[in-house]
Amino acid sequence: MRRDSFAGFHPFVNLAYFALVIGCSMAFMHPLSLAISLIGALSYSVVLNGRKAILFNLIYMLPLLLVLAAFNPLFNHAGATILFYLPNGNHVTKESIVYGVAAACMYVTVIIWFSCFNKVMTSDKLIYLFGKVMPALSLILSMTLRFVPRYRHQLSVISQAQRCIGRDVTQGNFIQKARGGLRMVSILTTWAFENAIETADSMKARGYGLPKRTSFSIYRFDRRDIIVLAILTALAAVVLAGAAWGSNSIRFFPSIAVKGYSPFGAAVYGAYFIVCLLPVMLQLMEEVKWRFIESKA
């Protein structure tokens, strides 16, 4: 895969898209809405991370989904349709099982969407969007998003250095391994504090947060951003109108009840499908365009 096409759009378009899909993924509990959002999140994560995303979803997300779906009926006994009784006397209902599966899908879907958000919305984009409005908050957000990858990299560097002098957590007896682990944590903590002080001093020296401070930006809101934002706005209007009308609503307790089929409901789900698959569609269009150009060369 080439560079992600959607990540190359204006940061405001990226932020608006993720705000829409993550908000809808948390609000819409209808099985069809959850399935569409989950498919979109999985597809886009594969576009962004390739084989790593497939392994991550199979190793972590699938077991998490199964565990969450299995735990809900054990503690939630609401519902009118009793299927069987547990050894402790509590009953398991069909409604609690269906709700558990839906809640687990929602939880996993939101996690995957946030992983895509973390990949697309870099610290530069966050500072560009919120630097003038909320400078302190934008700096905290950008540092938080970089926290995990930077600390993992630094921990790997520290581990390799300690291994070279025989003080790694994999060498020696239990006490020596524990001392090695504590030493690595101490080194990492010291590095983190020093890095935070250097970042604060650097931003202060550059006048970050001052009212009349100007900054260079590589982002330009061009014609393709306007087109995609207009399409996204139109689709969001259809989806939100359907939500207000109740076309994608569902009731789990005391019994499961969903709204029947209607042409407007089909249009709502169609619009939601396009919204969730929009980055993947843009990437496919970009791939087709590049292959056409290469064939003409």
Beta strands, then each sheet from edge to edge (+ up, - down):
strand 1: 82-85
strand 2: 91-93
strand 3: 250-251
strand 4: 257-258
sheet 1: 1+ 2-
sheet 2: 3+ 4-
end
